[in-house]
C-alpha cells in the first residue's frame, strides 16, 4: 500500500474497485475494519477512516451491530464519478494536445481504432 497517497484513501479505493468490478455486489457485506487492517497490516483506525469516507460518500452504509454493506446504486454512482475523473484526467489533456496538433475528432477516432486493432 505505497503509492504516495494516504493509506485510508487507498483502502477506500480498493473497496470502490471491488464494487466497480462486481467483486462486491450491492447489499453485500464489506470486510470489517479489523479484517482490512489485519490483511493490509495497517492500523484499524486507518482502515476505519477509509471505510467511513465511503459511508460519508453514500457508497457504504452501516447496519448497527452487523457491519458495513454496499449501498444500492453504489456501482452506478462510482462509475459516474470515475468517468468524470477520467474525462478530466485523460480526455481533457488529450483533446487539448490533439487540437494543438490539428487532429480533429475523426482523425482521433481513426487513431484509436488503429491502436485497438493492433492490440
C-alpha positions in Angstrom: 0.0 0.0 0.0 2.6 2.5 -1.0 1.8 4.9 -3.8 2.2 8.3 -2.1 -1.4 8.8 -1.2 -2.8 8.4 2.3 -3.4 4.8 3.2 -7.0 5.4 4.1 -7.7 6.7 0.6 -6.0 3.6 -0.8 -8.3 1.4 1.3 -11.3 3.3 0.1 -10.2 2.9 -3.5 -9.7 -0.8 -3.1 -13.2 -1.2 -1.8 -14.5 1.1 -4.6 -12.7 -1.1 -7.2 -14.3 -4.2 -5.8 -17.7 -2.6 -6.1 -17.0 -1.4 -9.7 -15.7 -4.8 -10.9 -18.5 -6.7 -9.2 -16.4 -8.5 -6.6 -18.6 -6.7 -4.0 -22.3 -6.6 -5.1 -24.8 -4.1 -3.9 -26.1 -5.0 -0.4 -23.0 -7.3 0.1 -21.2 -7.1 3.4 -17.8 -5.4 3.3 -14.8 -6.8 5.3 -14.6 -5.3 8.8 -12.1 -2.6 9.6 -10.2 -5.2 11.7 -10.1 -7.6 8.8 -8.9 -4.9 6.4 -6.3 -3.8 9.0 -5.0 -7.3 9.5 -4.9 -8.1 5.8 -3.1 -4.9 4.8 -1.1 -4.7 8.0 -2.3 -1.3 8.9 -3.9 0.4 11.9 -7.6 -0.4 12.3 -8.3 3.3 12.8 -6.7 3.9 9.3 -8.9 1.2 7.8 -11.9 2.7 9.6 -11.2 6.1 8.1 -11.2 4.7 4.6 -14.5 2.9 5.2 -16.0 5.9 6.9 -15.1 8.0 3.9 -17.2 5.7 1.8 -20.1 5.9 4.3 -19.9 9.7 4.0 -19.9 9.4 0.2 -23.1 7.2 0.3 -21.2 4.2 -1.1 -21.5 2.1 2.1 -23.9 2.1 5.0 -23.8 0.7 8.5 -26.1 -2.0 9.9 -25.8 -1.5 13.6 -24.1 -4.4 15.3 -23.7 -6.3 12.0 -21.2 -4.4 9.8 -20.9 -2.3 6.7 -22.7 -3.0 3.5 -22.6 -1.7 -0.1 -25.4 0.7 -0.8 -27.9 0.2 -3.5 -26.8 2.3 -6.5 -23.2 2.4 -5.3 -21.7 0.9 -8.5 -23.6 3.3 -10.8 -22.6 6.3 -8.6 -18.9 5.2 -8.5 -18.8 4.6 -12.3 -20.3 8.0 -12.9 -17.8 9.7 -10.6 -14.8 7.7 -12.1 -15.9 8.6 -15.7 -15.9 12.3 -14.8 -12.5 11.9 -13.2 -11.3 10.0 -16.3 -12.5 12.8 -18.6 -10.7 15.5 -16.5 -7.5 13.5 -16.1 -7.1 12.0 -19.5 -9.6 13.3 -22.1 -9.1 17.0 -21.5 -5.3 16.9 -21.9 -5.7 14.5 -24.9 -8.1 16.8 -26.7 -6.1 19.9 -25.9 -2.9 18.3 -27.4 -4.9 17.0 -30.4 -6.2 20.4 -31.1 -2.7 21.9 -30.9 -1.6 19.3 -33.5 -4.5 19.8 -35.8 -6.0 16.4 -35.1 -9.8 16.5 -35.4 -12.3 14.2 -33.8 -12.5 11.9 -36.9 -8.7 11.6 -37.0 -8.6 10.8 -33.3 -11.2 8.1 -33.7 -9.2 6.6 -36.6 -6.1 6.6 -34.4 -7.9 4.9 -31.6 -9.4 2.3 -34.0 -5.9 1.5 -35.4 -4.5 1.2 -31.9 -7.3 -1.2 -30.9 -6.7 -3.3 -34.0 -3.0 -3.6 -33.3 -3.5 -4.9 -29.8 
